Amino acid sequence: MKNRAGIFSTYRFGLVLTAVVLIAAAAAYANPADGTYQGSAEGYKSEIVVEVTVSDGQISAIEVVSHDETVALAEPVMESTIEAIIEAQSTDIDARTRATVSSKAVLEAVQNALAEAN
């Protein structure tokens, strides 16, 4: 029985530690420092580079700086993804369909840019 209690104690400690780390990470992303930050992620055909502007601790603008995705397919999806991120003030949104890989890459690039803000 003592061994079982030790396992549960270790398990509980791990859960508490994980919760603390997640809360700290969320707090860091909740109030990014003001400025303009660049991030990138791999899209369907190319690297997608974004520039994220933070004003008063809020995401105020996101611009796709460069990509080599299929313009007619990817750009409308990138724009709607950017609008959703700014509206939600979070990258915790669903990826857009039609150019899902590009949409996910924009989300990841914005996350990478915001990581630079902290």
C-alpha positions as a printed Julia matrix, in Angstrom:
118×3 Matrix{Float64}:
   0.0    0.0     0.0
   2.83   2.43    0.72
   4.15   2.05   -2.8
   0.72   2.78   -4.26
   0.41   5.91   -2.08
   3.82   7.09   -3.29
   2.77   6.65   -6.93
  -0.41   8.64   -6.36
   1.52  11.34   -4.54
   3.98  11.62   -7.44
   1.1   11.66   -9.9
  -0.64  14.48   -8.0
   2.6   16.45   -7.83
   3.0   16.07  -11.59
  -0.54  17.3   -12.19
  -0.06  20.32   -9.95
   3.26  21.15  -11.61
   1.71  20.87  -15.07
  -1.16  23.14  -14.04
   1.24  25.76  -12.68
   3.3   25.73  -15.88
   0.19  26.03  -18.06
  -1.18  28.91  -15.99
   2.15  30.74  -16.16
   2.34  30.25  -19.93
  -1.22  31.48  -20.37
  -0.49  34.55  -18.28
   2.59  35.32  -20.35
   0.59  35.17  -23.59
  -2.31  37.09  -22.07
  -0.34  40.34  -21.92
   2.33  40.42  -24.6
   4.65  43.42  -24.59
   3.8   46.19  -27.03
   5.77  46.13  -30.25
   5.99  44.44  -33.62
   7.14  40.84  -33.78
   7.87  38.44  -36.6
   7.13  34.73  -36.66
   7.11  32.01  -39.26
   5.84  28.49  -39.89
   5.88  26.01  -42.73
   2.8   26.19  -44.96
   1.68  23.84  -47.72
   4.24  25.0   -50.3
   6.43  27.47  -48.47
   7.35  29.19  -45.25
   4.75  31.75  -44.17
   6.16  34.8   -42.39
   3.89  37.11  -40.4
   4.36  40.35  -38.54
   2.24  40.82  -35.42
   1.69  44.24  -33.89
   0.76  44.45  -30.22
  -0.62  47.71  -28.82
  -1.8   48.17  -25.23
  -1.25  44.45  -24.64
  -3.66  43.51  -27.45
  -3.04  42.08  -30.93
  -3.86  45.1   -33.09
  -2.62  43.95  -36.51
  -1.25  40.91  -38.29
   0.33  41.1   -41.71
   1.55  38.24  -43.88
   5.01  39.43  -44.89
   5.87  36.62  -47.28
   4.65  33.28  -48.6
   4.67  31.26  -51.8
   1.32  29.55  -51.33
  -1.31  29.41  -54.09
  -2.59  32.98  -53.95
  -6.19  32.38  -55.03
  -6.64  29.61  -52.48
  -4.49  30.65  -49.54
  -4.84  34.42  -49.26
  -8.59  34.57  -48.54
  -8.14  31.84  -45.91
  -5.15  33.65  -44.4
  -7.17  36.88  -44.2
 -10.11  35.19  -42.46
  -7.73  33.44  -40.07
  -6.08  36.76  -39.21
  -9.46  38.44  -38.67
 -10.51  35.62  -36.33
  -7.26  35.82  -34.33
  -7.61  39.58  -33.85
 -11.29  39.27  -32.91
 -10.61  36.46  -30.41
  -7.3   37.99  -29.24
  -6.07  34.42  -29.32
  -4.67  31.77  -31.63
  -7.01  29.28  -29.99
  -9.36  29.25  -32.97
 -10.28  26.65  -35.57
  -8.23  26.45  -38.74
 -10.06  27.55  -41.88
 -11.01  25.05  -44.56
 -10.0   25.14  -48.26
  -6.38  25.9   -47.35
  -6.2   24.24  -43.96
  -2.42  23.79  -43.94
  -1.87  27.48  -44.75
  -4.39  28.49  -42.08
  -2.64  26.34  -39.47
   0.71  27.79  -40.56
  -0.6   31.34  -40.0
  -1.78  30.31  -36.52
   1.61  28.79  -35.71
   3.5   31.77  -37.14
   1.45  34.16  -34.98
   2.12  31.97  -31.92
   5.83  32.07  -32.71
   5.73  35.85  -33.07
   3.88  36.22  -29.76
   6.48  34.01  -28.09
   8.99  36.71  -29.04
   6.78  39.31  -27.33
   7.32  37.72  -23.93
